Amino acid sequence: RIGNFPSKESLAKSEALLSDVLRRWRARGDVPPDEVSTILRIRALARRKGGDLEGALDDLQQALQVMQRLPKDVFESSGEVPRVFMARAEVKAEALRWQAALEDYNSAADLLGEPIEDGTLLSGRGMVKQRLGDLVAAAEDFDSVESEIEAAHAGVALLGAGEPQLAAAKERLTGVIRRSIGLQSTDIPLLQRVVVADVDARAAMAALS
């Protein structure tokens, strides 16, 4: 498992271990494509966390090529393929390749079908749309994720859309602040996210005053 803040040493060990597993599994020749793709996708994560974006993109391209050997109906119904597209979108976004990242997020969304319920996809795609200046569409993606921090992101996106969206922006931002007051939970990560959302919302509301 690769954590949020891995050390360079642990990333190097993870990459070496995954490379060894991949080498041995490919030598067998009878490993299901989705398992090979999963190893490549996880190694891509290790490479991305270590700053090797090109190496990560190469792994993810290989993963897609492996999956594309499957029959079309199996490829389109596989749960692994949208994960690869989302992983590649994250790498491209980190490389500031916003349009290319959006295309990969959309490819993942097309495979998952409506309604899209994957919060990681919606949040990531919303951020990319915001970077591309499609602020109302970004807010729609953020709104589809049931979390206070995404509600704050939606408010900030609408705030950037200007006068026509100010009322909607205020509604989301004040809602985040109202729901955050007095919140108690034993879920520390949840509380941390709510605090961040509350701070973001208050900062945005201050900009309106």
Rosetta constraint file for C-alpha pairs under 8 A:
AtomPair CA 2 CA 6 HARMONIC 6.68 0.50
AtomPair CA 2 CA 11 HARMONIC 7.71 0.50
AtomPair CA 2 CA 14 HARMONIC 7.88 0.50
AtomPair CA 2 CA 45 HARMONIC 7.98 0.50
AtomPair CA 2 CA 46 HARMONIC 7.06 0.50
AtomPair CA 6 CA 10 HARMONIC 6.24 0.50
AtomPair CA 6 CA 11 HARMONIC 6.43 0.50
AtomPair CA 6 CA 49 HARMONIC 7.71 0.50
AtomPair CA 7 CA 11 HARMONIC 6.23 0.50
AtomPair CA 8 CA 12 HARMONIC 6.12 0.50
AtomPair CA 8 CA 50 HARMONIC 6.60 0.50
AtomPair CA 9 CA 13 HARMONIC 6.26 0.50
AtomPair CA 10 CA 14 HARMONIC 6.05 0.50
AtomPair CA 11 CA 15 HARMONIC 6.08 0.50
AtomPair CA 11 CA 46 HARMONIC 5.70 0.50
AtomPair CA 11 CA 47 HARMONIC 7.57 0.50
AtomPair CA 11 CA 49 HARMONIC 7.57 0.50
AtomPair CA 11 CA 50 HARMONIC 6.60 0.50
AtomPair CA 12 CA 16 HARMONIC 6.14 0.50
AtomPair CA 12 CA 46 HARMONIC 7.93 0.50
AtomPair CA 13 CA 17 HARMONIC 6.08 0.50
AtomPair CA 14 CA 18 HARMONIC 6.06 0.50
AtomPair CA 14 CA 43 HARMONIC 7.57 0.50
AtomPair CA 14 CA 46 HARMONIC 6.84 0.50
AtomPair CA 15 CA 19 HARMONIC 5.99 0.50
AtomPair CA 15 CA 43 HARMONIC 5.75 0.50
AtomPair CA 15 CA 46 HARMONIC 6.16 0.50
AtomPair CA 15 CA 47 HARMONIC 7.21 0.50
AtomPair CA 16 CA 20 HARMONIC 6.19 0.50
AtomPair CA 17 CA 21 HARMONIC 6.25 0.50
AtomPair CA 18 CA 22 HARMONIC 5.99 0.50
AtomPair CA 18 CA 39 HARMONIC 6.55 0.50
AtomPair CA 18 CA 40 HARMONIC 7.95 0.50
AtomPair CA 18 CA 42 HARMONIC 7.94 0.50
AtomPair CA 18 CA 43 HARMONIC 6.16 0.50
AtomPair CA 19 CA 23 HARMONIC 6.08 0.50
AtomPair CA 19 CA 43 HARMONIC 7.57 0.50
AtomPair CA 20 CA 24 HARMONIC 6.25 0.50
AtomPair CA 21 CA 25 HARMONIC 6.05 0.50
AtomPair CA 21 CA 39 HARMONIC 8.00 0.50
AtomPair CA 22 CA 26 HARMONIC 6.02 0.50
AtomPair CA 22 CA 36 HARMONIC 6.93 0.50
AtomPair CA 22 CA 39 HARMONIC 6.67 0.50
AtomPair CA 22 CA 40 HARMONIC 7.67 0.50
AtomPair CA 23 CA 27 HARMONIC 6.24 0.50
AtomPair CA 24 CA 28 HARMONIC 6.56 0.50
AtomPair CA 25 CA 29 HARMONIC 6.86 0.50
AtomPair CA 25 CA 30 HARMONIC 7.95 0.50
AtomPair CA 25 CA 31 HARMONIC 6.36 0.50
AtomPair CA 25 CA 36 HARMONIC 7.59 0.50
AtomPair CA 26 CA 30 HARMONIC 7.87 0.50
AtomPair CA 26 CA 31 HARMONIC 7.19 0.50
AtomPair CA 26 CA 36 HARMONIC 7.84 0.50
AtomPair CA 31 CA 35 HARMONIC 6.83 0.50
AtomPair CA 31 CA 36 HARMONIC 6.96 0.50
AtomPair CA 32 CA 36 HARMONIC 6.74 0.50
AtomPair CA 33 CA 37 HARMONIC 6.08 0.50
AtomPair CA 33 CA 66 HARMONIC 5.91 0.50
AtomPair CA 33 CA 67 HARMONIC 5.87 0.50
AtomPair CA 33 CA 70 HARMONIC 7.80 0.50
AtomPair CA 34 CA 38 HARMONIC 6.05 0.50
AtomPair CA 34 CA 66 HARMONIC 7.89 0.50
AtomPair CA 34 CA 67 HARMONIC 6.57 0.50
AtomPair CA 34 CA 80 HARMONIC 6.31 0.50
AtomPair CA 35 CA 39 HARMONIC 6.44 0.50
AtomPair CA 36 CA 40 HARMONIC 6.35 0.50
AtomPair CA 36 CA 63 HARMONIC 7.28 0.50
AtomPair CA 36 CA 66 HARMONIC 7.56 0.50
AtomPair CA 37 CA 41 HARMONIC 6.01 0.50
AtomPair CA 37 CA 60 HARMONIC 7.99 0.50
AtomPair CA 37 CA 62 HARMONIC 7.74 0.50
AtomPair CA 37 CA 63 HARMONIC 4.46 0.50
AtomPair CA 37 CA 64 HARMONIC 7.31 0.50
AtomPair CA 37 CA 66 HARMONIC 6.60 0.50
AtomPair CA 37 CA 67 HARMONIC 6.99 0.50
AtomPair CA 37 CA 80 HARMONIC 7.55 0.50
AtomPair CA 37 CA 84 HARMONIC 7.99 0.50
AtomPair CA 38 CA 42 HARMONIC 6.15 0.50
AtomPair CA 38 CA 63 HARMONIC 7.61 0.50
AtomPair CA 38 CA 80 HARMONIC 7.27 0.50
AtomPair CA 39 CA 43 HARMONIC 6.10 0.50
AtomPair CA 40 CA 44 HARMONIC 6.05 0.50
AtomPair CA 40 CA 59 HARMONIC 5.40 0.50
AtomPair CA 40 CA 60 HARMONIC 6.51 0.50
AtomPair CA 40 CA 62 HARMONIC 7.44 0.50
AtomPair CA 40 CA 63 HARMONIC 5.93 0.50
AtomPair CA 41 CA 45 HARMONIC 6.42 0.50
AtomPair CA 41 CA 59 HARMONIC 6.61 0.50
AtomPair CA 41 CA 60 HARMONIC 5.87 0.50
AtomPair CA 41 CA 63 HARMONIC 6.77 0.50
AtomPair CA 41 CA 84 HARMONIC 6.44 0.50
AtomPair CA 41 CA 87 HARMONIC 7.28 0.50
AtomPair CA 42 CA 46 HARMONIC 6.48 0.50
AtomPair CA 43 CA 47 HARMONIC 6.20 0.50
AtomPair CA 43 CA 56 HARMONIC 7.36 0.50
AtomPair CA 43 CA 59 HARMONIC 7.25 0.50
AtomPair CA 44 CA 48 HARMONIC 6.00 0.50
AtomPair CA 44 CA 55 HARMONIC 6.99 0.50
AtomPair CA 44 CA 56 HARMONIC 4.04 0.50
AtomPair CA 44 CA 57 HARMONIC 7.02 0.50
AtomPair CA 44 CA 59 HARMONIC 5.57 0.50
AtomPair CA 44 CA 60 HARMONIC 6.52 0.50
AtomPair CA 45 CA 49 HARMONIC 6.08 0.50
AtomPair CA 45 CA 56 HARMONIC 6.71 0.50
AtomPair CA 45 CA 87 HARMONIC 7.73 0.50
AtomPair CA 46 CA 50 HARMONIC 6.21 0.50
AtomPair CA 46 CA 56 HARMONIC 7.93 0.50
AtomPair CA 47 CA 51 HARMONIC 6.26 0.50
AtomPair CA 47 CA 52 HARMONIC 5.01 0.50
AtomPair CA 47 CA 53 HARMONIC 6.67 0.50
AtomPair CA 47 CA 55 HARMONIC 6.36 0.50
AtomPair CA 47 CA 56 HARMONIC 5.36 0.50
AtomPair CA 48 CA 52 HARMONIC 5.29 0.50
AtomPair CA 48 CA 53 HARMONIC 5.16 0.50
AtomPair CA 48 CA 55 HARMONIC 7.75 0.50
AtomPair CA 48 CA 56 HARMONIC 5.62 0.50
AtomPair CA 48 CA 91 HARMONIC 6.77 0.50
AtomPair CA 52 CA 56 HARMONIC 6.27 0.50
AtomPair CA 53 CA 57 HARMONIC 6.16 0.50
AtomPair CA 53 CA 91 HARMONIC 6.38 0.50
AtomPair CA 53 CA 95 HARMONIC 7.33 0.50
AtomPair CA 54 CA 58 HARMONIC 6.14 0.50
AtomPair CA 55 CA 59 HARMONIC 6.32 0.50
AtomPair CA 56 CA 60 HARMONIC 6.31 0.50
AtomPair CA 56 CA 88 HARMONIC 7.98 0.50
AtomPair CA 56 CA 91 HARMONIC 7.25 0.50
AtomPair CA 57 CA 61 HARMONIC 6.07 0.50
AtomPair CA 57 CA 88 HARMONIC 6.41 0.50
AtomPair CA 57 CA 91 HARMONIC 6.97 0.50
AtomPair CA 58 CA 62 HARMONIC 6.23 0.50
AtomPair CA 59 CA 63 HARMONIC 6.18 0.50
AtomPair CA 60 CA 64 HARMONIC 6.29 0.50
AtomPair CA 60 CA 84 HARMONIC 6.32 0.50
AtomPair CA 60 CA 87 HARMONIC 7.58 0.50
AtomPair CA 60 CA 88 HARMONIC 6.26 0.50
AtomPair CA 61 CA 65 HARMONIC 6.27 0.50
AtomPair CA 62 CA 66 HARMONIC 6.17 0.50
AtomPair CA 63 CA 67 HARMONIC 6.33 0.50
AtomPair CA 63 CA 84 HARMONIC 7.12 0.50
AtomPair CA 64 CA 68 HARMONIC 6.02 0.50
AtomPair CA 64 CA 81 HARMONIC 7.06 0.50
AtomPair CA 64 CA 84 HARMONIC 7.00 0.50
AtomPair CA 65 CA 69 HARMONIC 6.74 0.50
AtomPair CA 66 CA 70 HARMONIC 7.82 0.50
AtomPair CA 67 CA 75 HARMONIC 6.31 0.50
AtomPair CA 67 CA 81 HARMONIC 7.13 0.50
AtomPair CA 68 CA 72 HARMONIC 7.56 0.50
AtomPair CA 68 CA 75 HARMONIC 6.38 0.50
AtomPair CA 70 CA 74 HARMONIC 6.19 0.50
AtomPair CA 70 CA 75 HARMONIC 5.73 0.50
AtomPair CA 71 CA 75 HARMONIC 6.12 0.50
AtomPair CA 72 CA 76 HARMONIC 6.15 0.50
AtomPair CA 73 CA 77 HARMONIC 6.17 0.50
AtomPair CA 74 CA 78 HARMONIC 5.94 0.50
AtomPair CA 75 CA 81 HARMONIC 7.05 0.50
AtomPair CA 76 CA 81 HARMONIC 7.51 0.50
AtomPair CA 76 CA 111 HARMONIC 6.13 0.50
AtomPair CA 77 CA 111 HARMONIC 7.24 0.50
AtomPair CA 78 CA 82 HARMONIC 7.81 0.50
AtomPair CA 79 CA 83 HARMONIC 6.95 0.50
AtomPair CA 80 CA 84 HARMONIC 6.41 0.50
AtomPair CA 81 CA 85 HARMONIC 6.38 0.50
AtomPair CA 81 CA 108 HARMONIC 7.43 0.50
AtomPair CA 82 CA 86 HARMONIC 6.11 0.50
AtomPair CA 82 CA 107 HARMONIC 7.38 0.50
AtomPair CA 82 CA 108 HARMONIC 4.30 0.50
AtomPair CA 82 CA 109 HARMONIC 7.38 0.50
AtomPair CA 82 CA 111 HARMONIC 6.43 0.50
AtomPair CA 82 CA 112 HARMONIC 6.97 0.50
AtomPair CA 83 CA 87 HARMONIC 6.02 0.50
AtomPair CA 83 CA 108 HARMONIC 7.26 0.50
AtomPair CA 84 CA 88 HARMONIC 6.11 0.50
AtomPair CA 85 CA 89 HARMONIC 6.09 0.50
AtomPair CA 85 CA 104 HARMONIC 5.24 0.50
AtomPair CA 85 CA 105 HARMONIC 6.45 0.50
AtomPair CA 85 CA 107 HARMONIC 6.74 0.50
AtomPair CA 85 CA 108 HARMONIC 5.55 0.50
AtomPair CA 86 CA 90 HARMONIC 6.24 0.50
AtomPair CA 86 CA 104 HARMONIC 6.43 0.50
AtomPair CA 86 CA 105 HARMONIC 5.64 0.50
AtomPair CA 86 CA 108 HARMONIC 6.29 0.50
AtomPair CA 86 CA 121 HARMONIC 6.69 0.50
AtomPair CA 87 CA 91 HARMONIC 6.49 0.50
AtomPair CA 88 CA 92 HARMONIC 6.18 0.50
AtomPair CA 88 CA 101 HARMONIC 7.31 0.50
AtomPair CA 88 CA 104 HARMONIC 6.88 0.50
AtomPair CA 89 CA 93 HARMONIC 6.02 0.50
AtomPair CA 89 CA 100 HARMONIC 7.31 0.50
AtomPair CA 89 CA 101 HARMONIC 4.19 0.50
AtomPair CA 89 CA 102 HARMONIC 6.85 0.50
AtomPair CA 89 CA 103 HARMONIC 7.83 0.50
AtomPair CA 89 CA 104 HARMONIC 5.25 0.50
AtomPair CA 89 CA 105 HARMONIC 5.93 0.50
AtomPair CA 90 CA 94 HARMONIC 6.18 0.50
AtomPair CA 90 CA 101 HARMONIC 6.84 0.50
AtomPair CA 90 CA 124 HARMONIC 7.39 0.50
AtomPair CA 91 CA 95 HARMONIC 6.31 0.50
AtomPair CA 91 CA 101 HARMONIC 7.84 0.50
AtomPair CA 92 CA 96 HARMONIC 6.27 0.50
AtomPair CA 92 CA 97 HARMONIC 5.08 0.50
AtomPair CA 92 CA 98 HARMONIC 6.87 0.50
AtomPair CA 92 CA 100 HARMONIC 6.66 0.50
AtomPair CA 92 CA 101 HARMONIC 5.18 0.50
AtomPair CA 93 CA 97 HARMONIC 5.38 0.50
AtomPair CA 93 CA 98 HARMONIC 5.47 0.50
AtomPair CA 93 CA 101 HARMONIC 5.51 0.50
AtomPair CA 93 CA 128 HARMONIC 7.06 0.50
AtomPair CA 97 CA 101 HARMONIC 6.11 0.50
AtomPair CA 98 CA 102 HARMONIC 6.16 0.50
AtomPair CA 98 CA 128 HARMONIC 5.81 0.50
AtomPair CA 98 CA 129 HARMONIC 7.93 0.50
AtomPair CA 98 CA 131 HARMONIC 7.03 0.50
AtomPair CA 98 CA 132 HARMONIC 6.72 0.50
AtomPair CA 99 CA 103 HARMONIC 6.33 0.50
AtomPair CA 99 CA 128 HARMONIC 7.82 0.50
AtomPair CA 99 CA 132 HARMONIC 7.41 0.50
AtomPair CA 100 CA 104 HARMONIC 6.49 0.50
AtomPair CA 101 CA 105 HARMONIC 6.27 0.50
AtomPair CA 101 CA 128 HARMONIC 7.15 0.50
AtomPair CA 102 CA 106 HARMONIC 6.06 0.50
AtomPair CA 102 CA 125 HARMONIC 6.27 0.50
AtomPair CA 102 CA 128 HARMONIC 6.28 0.50
AtomPair CA 102 CA 129 HARMONIC 7.20 0.50
AtomPair CA 103 CA 107 HARMONIC 6.15 0.50
AtomPair CA 104 CA 108 HARMONIC 6.29 0.50
AtomPair CA 105 CA 109 HARMONIC 6.19 0.50
AtomPair CA 105 CA 121 HARMONIC 6.62 0.50
AtomPair CA 105 CA 124 HARMONIC 7.87 0.50
AtomPair CA 105 CA 125 HARMONIC 6.05 0.50
AtomPair CA 106 CA 110 HARMONIC 6.05 0.50
AtomPair CA 107 CA 111 HARMONIC 6.43 0.50
AtomPair CA 108 CA 112 HARMONIC 6.25 0.50
AtomPair CA 108 CA 121 HARMONIC 7.97 0.50
AtomPair CA 109 CA 113 HARMONIC 6.01 0.50
AtomPair CA 109 CA 114 HARMONIC 7.86 0.50
AtomPair CA 109 CA 116 HARMONIC 6.77 0.50
AtomPair CA 109 CA 121 HARMONIC 7.64 0.50
AtomPair CA 110 CA 114 HARMONIC 7.97 0.50
AtomPair CA 112 CA 116 HARMONIC 6.77 0.50
AtomPair CA 116 CA 122 HARMONIC 7.74 0.50
AtomPair CA 117 CA 122 HARMONIC 7.92 0.50
AtomPair CA 117 CA 144 HARMONIC 7.88 0.50
AtomPair CA 117 CA 145 HARMONIC 7.85 0.50
AtomPair CA 118 CA 122 HARMONIC 6.39 0.50
AtomPair CA 119 CA 123 HARMONIC 5.88 0.50
AtomPair CA 119 CA 144 HARMONIC 7.83 0.50
AtomPair CA 119 CA 145 HARMONIC 5.50 0.50
AtomPair CA 120 CA 124 HARMONIC 5.97 0.50
AtomPair CA 121 CA 125 HARMONIC 5.88 0.50
AtomPair CA 122 CA 126 HARMONIC 5.88 0.50
AtomPair CA 122 CA 141 HARMONIC 5.15 0.50
AtomPair CA 122 CA 142 HARMONIC 6.43 0.50
AtomPair CA 122 CA 144 HARMONIC 7.10 0.50
AtomPair CA 122 CA 145 HARMONIC 6.85 0.50
AtomPair CA 123 CA 127 HARMONIC 6.29 0.50
AtomPair CA 123 CA 141 HARMONIC 6.55 0.50
AtomPair CA 123 CA 142 HARMONIC 5.71 0.50
AtomPair CA 123 CA 145 HARMONIC 7.12 0.50
AtomPair CA 123 CA 150 HARMONIC 7.11 0.50
AtomPair CA 124 CA 128 HARMONIC 6.37 0.50
AtomPair CA 125 CA 129 HARMONIC 6.10 0.50
AtomPair CA 125 CA 138 HARMONIC 7.35 0.50
AtomPair CA 125 CA 141 HARMONIC 7.07 0.50
AtomPair CA 126 CA 130 HARMONIC 6.11 0.50
AtomPair CA 126 CA 137 HARMONIC 7.33 0.50
AtomPair CA 126 CA 138 HARMONIC 4.16 0.50
AtomPair CA 126 CA 139 HARMONIC 6.70 0.50
AtomPair CA 126 CA 140 HARMONIC 7.68 0.50
AtomPair CA 126 CA 141 HARMONIC 5.13 0.50
AtomPair CA 126 CA 142 HARMONIC 5.81 0.50
AtomPair CA 127 CA 131 HARMONIC 6.31 0.50
AtomPair CA 127 CA 138 HARMONIC 6.61 0.50
AtomPair CA 128 CA 132 HARMONIC 6.28 0.50
AtomPair CA 128 CA 138 HARMONIC 7.71 0.50
AtomPair CA 129 CA 133 HARMONIC 6.25 0.50
AtomPair CA 129 CA 134 HARMONIC 5.17 0.50
AtomPair CA 129 CA 135 HARMONIC 6.61 0.50
AtomPair CA 129 CA 137 HARMONIC 6.85 0.50
AtomPair CA 129 CA 138 HARMONIC 5.12 0.50
AtomPair CA 130 CA 134 HARMONIC 5.56 0.50
AtomPair CA 130 CA 135 HARMONIC 5.10 0.50
AtomPair CA 130 CA 138 HARMONIC 5.38 0.50
AtomPair CA 130 CA 157 HARMONIC 6.51 0.50
AtomPair CA 134 CA 138 HARMONIC 6.16 0.50
AtomPair CA 135 CA 139 HARMONIC 6.18 0.50
AtomPair CA 135 CA 157 HARMONIC 5.17 0.50
AtomPair CA 135 CA 158 HARMONIC 6.06 0.50
AtomPair CA 135 CA 160 HARMONIC 6.89 0.50
AtomPair CA 135 CA 161 HARMONIC 5.81 0.50
AtomPair CA 136 CA 140 HARMONIC 6.35 0.50
AtomPair CA 136 CA 157 HARMONIC 6.91 0.50
AtomPair CA 136 CA 158 HARMONIC 6.02 0.50
AtomPair CA 136 CA 161 HARMONIC 6.87 0.50
AtomPair CA 137 CA 141 HARMONIC 6.50 0.50
AtomPair CA 138 CA 142 HARMONIC 6.31 0.50
AtomPair CA 138 CA 154 HARMONIC 7.00 0.50
AtomPair CA 138 CA 157 HARMONIC 6.67 0.50
AtomPair CA 139 CA 143 HARMONIC 5.89 0.50
AtomPair CA 139 CA 153 HARMONIC 7.22 0.50
AtomPair CA 139 CA 154 HARMONIC 4.14 0.50
AtomPair CA 139 CA 155 HARMONIC 7.11 0.50
AtomPair CA 139 CA 157 HARMONIC 5.78 0.50
AtomPair CA 139 CA 158 HARMONIC 6.37 0.50
AtomPair CA 140 CA 144 HARMONIC 6.36 0.50
AtomPair CA 140 CA 154 HARMONIC 7.25 0.50
AtomPair CA 141 CA 145 HARMONIC 7.11 0.50
AtomPair CA 141 CA 154 HARMONIC 8.00 0.50
AtomPair CA 142 CA 150 HARMONIC 5.05 0.50
AtomPair CA 142 CA 151 HARMONIC 6.32 0.50
AtomPair CA 142 CA 153 HARMONIC 6.54 0.50
AtomPair CA 142 CA 154 HARMONIC 5.28 0.50
AtomPair CA 143 CA 150 HARMONIC 6.67 0.50
AtomPair CA 143 CA 151 HARMONIC 5.92 0.50
AtomPair CA 143 CA 154 HARMONIC 6.16 0.50
AtomPair CA 145 CA 150 HARMONIC 6.44 0.50
AtomPair CA 145 CA 151 HARMONIC 7.86 0.50
AtomPair CA 146 CA 150 HARMONIC 7.35 0.50
AtomPair CA 146 CA 151 HARMONIC 7.71 0.50
AtomPair CA 147 CA 151 HARMONIC 6.31 0.50
AtomPair CA 148 CA 152 HARMONIC 6.24 0.50
AtomPair CA 148 CA 176 HARMONIC 5.97 0.50
AtomPair CA 148 CA 193 HARMONIC 7.53 0.50
AtomPair CA 148 CA 194 HARMONIC 5.98 0.50
AtomPair CA 148 CA 197 HARMONIC 5.92 0.50
AtomPair CA 149 CA 153 HARMONIC 6.21 0.50
AtomPair CA 149 CA 193 HARMONIC 6.34 0.50
AtomPair CA 149 CA 194 HARMONIC 6.38 0.50
AtomPair CA 149 CA 196 HARMONIC 6.91 0.50
AtomPair CA 149 CA 197 HARMONIC 4.32 0.50
AtomPair CA 149 CA 198 HARMONIC 7.81 0.50
AtomPair CA 150 CA 154 HARMONIC 6.05 0.50
AtomPair CA 150 CA 197 HARMONIC 7.76 0.50
AtomPair CA 151 CA 155 HARMONIC 6.28 0.50
AtomPair CA 151 CA 172 HARMONIC 6.13 0.50
AtomPair CA 151 CA 173 HARMONIC 7.28 0.50
AtomPair CA 151 CA 176 HARMONIC 6.78 0.50
AtomPair CA 151 CA 197 HARMONIC 7.89 0.50
AtomPair CA 152 CA 156 HARMONIC 6.24 0.50
AtomPair CA 152 CA 172 HARMONIC 6.63 0.50
AtomPair CA 152 CA 173 HARMONIC 5.73 0.50
AtomPair CA 152 CA 176 HARMONIC 6.49 0.50
AtomPair CA 152 CA 197 HARMONIC 5.66 0.50
AtomPair CA 152 CA 198 HARMONIC 7.63 0.50
AtomPair CA 152 CA 200 HARMONIC 6.54 0.50
AtomPair CA 152 CA 201 HARMONIC 5.53 0.50
AtomPair CA 153 CA 157 HARMONIC 6.10 0.50
AtomPair CA 154 CA 158 HARMONIC 6.19 0.50
AtomPair CA 154 CA 169 HARMONIC 7.39 0.50
AtomPair CA 154 CA 172 HARMONIC 7.20 0.50
AtomPair CA 155 CA 159 HARMONIC 6.03 0.50
AtomPair CA 155 CA 168 HARMONIC 7.27 0.50
AtomPair CA 155 CA 169 HARMONIC 4.28 0.50
AtomPair CA 155 CA 170 HARMONIC 6.83 0.50
AtomPair CA 155 CA 171 HARMONIC 7.74 0.50
AtomPair CA 155 CA 172 HARMONIC 5.23 0.50
AtomPair CA 155 CA 173 HARMONIC 5.48 0.50
AtomPair CA 155 CA 201 HARMONIC 7.60 0.50
AtomPair CA 156 CA 160 HARMONIC 6.36 0.50
AtomPair CA 156 CA 169 HARMONIC 6.70 0.50
AtomPair CA 156 CA 173 HARMONIC 7.85 0.50
AtomPair CA 156 CA 201 HARMONIC 7.69 0.50
AtomPair CA 156 CA 204 HARMONIC 6.54 0.50
AtomPair CA 157 CA 161 HARMONIC 6.59 0.50
AtomPair CA 157 CA 169 HARMONIC 7.78 0.50
AtomPair CA 158 CA 162 HARMONIC 7.15 0.50
AtomPair CA 158 CA 165 HARMONIC 5.53 0.50
AtomPair CA 158 CA 166 HARMONIC 6.81 0.50
AtomPair CA 158 CA 168 HARMONIC 6.98 0.50
AtomPair CA 158 CA 169 HARMONIC 5.16 0.50
AtomPair CA 159 CA 163 HARMONIC 7.97 0.50
AtomPair CA 159 CA 165 HARMONIC 6.48 0.50
AtomPair CA 159 CA 166 HARMONIC 5.74 0.50
AtomPair CA 159 CA 169 HARMONIC 5.35 0.50
AtomPair CA 159 CA 170 HARMONIC 7.98 0.50
AtomPair CA 159 CA 204 HARMONIC 7.97 0.50
AtomPair CA 161 CA 165 HARMONIC 6.09 0.50
AtomPair CA 161 CA 166 HARMONIC 7.93 0.50
AtomPair CA 162 CA 166 HARMONIC 6.37 0.50
AtomPair CA 165 CA 169 HARMONIC 6.10 0.50
AtomPair CA 166 CA 170 HARMONIC 6.12 0.50
AtomPair CA 167 CA 171 HARMONIC 6.20 0.50
AtomPair CA 168 CA 172 HARMONIC 6.44 0.50
AtomPair CA 169 CA 173 HARMONIC 6.20 0.50
AtomPair CA 170 CA 174 HARMONIC 5.85 0.50
AtomPair CA 170 CA 205 HARMONIC 7.17 0.50
AtomPair CA 171 CA 175 HARMONIC 6.01 0.50
AtomPair CA 172 CA 176 HARMONIC 6.32 0.50
AtomPair CA 173 CA 177 HARMONIC 6.45 0.50
AtomPair CA 173 CA 201 HARMONIC 5.00 0.50
AtomPair CA 173 CA 202 HARMONIC 7.41 0.50
AtomPair CA 173 CA 204 HARMONIC 7.57 0.50
AtomPair CA 173 CA 205 HARMONIC 6.94 0.50
AtomPair CA 174 CA 178 HARMONIC 6.00 0.50
AtomPair CA 174 CA 201 HARMONIC 7.24 0.50
AtomPair CA 174 CA 205 HARMONIC 7.83 0.50
AtomPair CA 175 CA 179 HARMONIC 6.07 0.50
AtomPair CA 176 CA 180 HARMONIC 6.08 0.50
AtomPair CA 176 CA 197 HARMONIC 7.02 0.50
AtomPair CA 176 CA 198 HARMONIC 6.17 0.50
AtomPair CA 176 CA 201 HARMONIC 6.70 0.50
AtomPair CA 177 CA 181 HARMONIC 6.51 0.50
AtomPair CA 177 CA 198 HARMONIC 5.39 0.50
AtomPair CA 177 CA 201 HARMONIC 6.60 0.50
AtomPair CA 177 CA 202 HARMONIC 7.04 0.50
AtomPair CA 179 CA 183 HARMONIC 7.30 0.50
AtomPair CA 180 CA 194 HARMONIC 6.51 0.50
AtomPair CA 180 CA 195 HARMONIC 7.46 0.50
AtomPair CA 180 CA 198 HARMONIC 6.43 0.50
AtomPair CA 183 CA 191 HARMONIC 7.95 0.50
AtomPair CA 184 CA 191 HARMONIC 7.71 0.50
AtomPair CA 185 CA 190 HARMONIC 7.75 0.50
AtomPair CA 185 CA 191 HARMONIC 6.79 0.50
AtomPair CA 187 CA 191 HARMONIC 6.40 0.50
AtomPair CA 188 CA 192 HARMONIC 6.17 0.50
AtomPair CA 189 CA 193 HARMONIC 6.25 0.50
AtomPair CA 190 CA 194 HARMONIC 6.22 0.50
AtomPair CA 191 CA 195 HARMONIC 6.11 0.50
AtomPair CA 192 CA 196 HARMONIC 6.30 0.50
AtomPair CA 193 CA 197 HARMONIC 6.17 0.50
AtomPair CA 194 CA 198 HARMONIC 6.00 0.50
AtomPair CA 195 CA 199 HARMONIC 6.18 0.50
AtomPair CA 196 CA 200 HARMONIC 6.15 0.50
AtomPair CA 197 CA 201 HARMONIC 6.03 0.50
AtomPair CA 198 CA 202 HARMONIC 6.11 0.50
AtomPair CA 199 CA 203 HARMONIC 6.10 0.50
AtomPair CA 200 CA 204 HARMONIC 6.19 0.50
AtomPair CA 201 CA 205 HARMONIC 6.12 0.50
AtomPair CA 202 CA 206 HARMONIC 6.07 0.50
AtomPair CA 203 CA 207 HARMONIC 6.43 0.50
AtomPair CA 204 CA 208 HARMONIC 6.66 0.50
AtomPair CA 205 CA 209 HARMONIC 6.63 0.50
